[in-house]
Amino acid sequence: MARSLNRVQLIGNLTRDPELRYTPSGTAVCSFSIATNRNWTTDSGEKKEEVEFHRIVAWNKLAELCSQFLVKGRKVYVEGRLTTRNWTAQDGTQKQTTEIIISDMILLDSRRNGEEQVSESSEEAPEEEKPETKKKEKEKTKSKKEEEEAPQDEDIAPDDIPF
């Protein structure tokens, strides 16, 4: 059987803030652009750099997540498929664009709210801002609730366990 594959994987930086819109039926659509760089050295030893710009489109929940977490300059991994759209412009000319409809997105840098990254030599984040600390606190709270809800006096026989 003959197979085909339409898959795109990119790692790049956002060139502009995402634009979130909704279709008339209420479906979320988010569009943004990513720049990717390619560096090489010519036979004569000259270093060259080439930049490509890619139009990215996300739909539904992924669109809402992209608009919430992405800002210009963030490094991101996206995965999806290529698609080409044709339309007639207001002046009657035919237009065409190629886009990447993404199905997955991963943030690759640690920026928050568009802030610059903190260098390794700077002080560590306070305990309350560390994700590990928050996770441990949630686990402690959860285990305390489970202890309170669990009956203290009852003994559980092995026959009482359903598995």
C-alpha positions in Angstrom: 0.0 0.0 0.0 1.3 3.4 -0.9 1.6 5.8 2.1 2.1 9.5 2.4 3.1 11.7 5.2 2.4 15.4 5.9 4.2 16.2 9.1 6.1 19.3 10.2 8.3 19.8 13.3 9.7 23.2 14.1 11.7 24.8 16.8 11.9 28.6 16.6 11.1 31.9 18.2 7.8 33.7 17.9 8.0 36.8 15.7 4.8 38.4 17.1 2.2 37.9 19.8 -0.5 35.3 19.0 -3.8 36.5 17.7 -6.8 34.7 19.1 -10.1 34.8 17.1 -13.3 32.8 17.2 -15.3 31.4 14.3 -19.0 32.2 14.1 -19.7 28.8 15.6 -17.5 29.6 18.6 -14.4 27.6 17.6 -11.1 29.2 18.8 -8.4 29.9 16.2 -5.0 31.2 17.1 -2.4 32.4 14.6 1.2 33.4 15.0 4.5 33.2 13.3 7.8 31.4 14.1 11.2 32.2 12.8 13.8 29.4 12.3 17.5 30.0 11.6 19.9 27.9 9.5 23.7 28.5 9.8 26.3 27.1 7.5 29.9 27.8 6.3 30.6 28.1 2.6 33.5 26.4 0.9 35.5 29.6 1.1 35.0 29.7 4.9 32.4 32.4 5.0 29.7 32.0 7.6 26.1 32.4 6.4 22.8 32.6 8.1 19.3 32.2 6.6 16.0 32.9 8.4 12.7 31.3 7.4 9.3 32.6 8.7 6.4 30.1 9.2 2.8 31.0 9.7 1.3 28.8 12.4 -2.4 28.1 13.1 -3.9 26.3 16.2 -7.5 25.3 16.7 -9.8 24.7 19.7 -8.2 24.2 23.2 -4.7 24.3 21.8 -5.5 27.8 20.3 -6.5 29.1 23.7 -3.4 27.7 25.3 -1.2 29.3 22.7 -2.8 32.7 23.1 -2.4 32.4 26.9 1.2 31.3 27.2 3.0 32.5 24.0 4.5 35.9 23.5 6.8 37.4 21.0 10.4 36.1 21.4 9.5 32.8 23.2 11.2 29.7 22.0 8.7 27.0 21.1 8.4 23.5 19.5 5.4 23.0 17.3 4.3 19.9 15.4 1.6 19.7 12.8 0.8 19.5 9.1 1.2 21.7 6.1 -1.8 23.2 4.4 -2.3 25.6 1.6 -5.2 28.0 1.3 -6.4 29.9 -1.7 -8.8 32.9 -1.7 -9.8 35.9 -3.8 -8.7 39.3 -2.4 -10.9 42.4 -2.3 -9.3 43.7 -5.5 -10.1 40.4 -7.3 -6.6 38.9 -7.4 -6.1 35.3 -6.4 -4.0 34.8 -3.2 -2.4 31.8 -1.7 -0.7 31.0 1.6 0.9 27.9 3.1 0.4 27.4 6.9 1.2 24.8 9.5 -1.8 23.6 11.4 -0.4 22.4 14.7 -1.5 19.5 16.8 1.2 19.9 19.5 3.1 22.8 21.1 5.8 22.7 23.8 7.3 25.8 25.4 11.1 25.5 25.4 12.2 28.5 27.5 11.4 29.5 31.0 10.2 33.0 30.4 7.1 34.1 32.2 4.8 36.9 31.1 7.4 38.0 28.5 10.1 38.6 31.1 13.7 38.0 30.2 15.3 34.8 31.3 17.2 34.9 34.6 20.9 34.0 34.3 22.3 31.1 36.3 24.4 33.4 38.4 21.4 35.2 39.8 19.7 34.2 43.1 17.3 31.3 43.1 13.6 31.9 43.2 12.0 32.2 46.6 10.5 28.9 47.9 7.0 30.0 47.2 7.7 30.4 43.5 9.4 27.1 42.9 7.1 24.6 41.2 8.6 21.7 43.1 7.7 23.3 46.4 4.1 23.9 45.2 3.8 20.3 44.1 5.1 19.1 47.5 2.6 21.4 49.4 -0.3 20.0 47.3 0.8 16.4 48.0 1.0 17.2 51.8 -2.5 18.8 51.7 -3.9 15.8 49.7 -2.4 13.2 52.1 -3.7 15.1 55.1 -7.2 15.1 53.6 -7.0 11.4 52.9 -5.9 10.7 56.5 -8.8 12.7 57.8 -11.3 10.9 55.5 -9.9 7.4 56.2 -11.5 5.6 59.1 -8.9 5.3 61.9 -10.4 2.4 64.0 -11.4 -0.1 61.3 -9.1 -3.0 60.3 -9.2 -4.0 56.7 -9.1 -7.7 56.0 -7.4 -9.0 52.8 -10.8 -10.4 51.7 -12.3 -6.8 51.8 -9.9 -5.7 49.0 -11.6 -6.0 45.6 -8.5 -6.9 43.6 
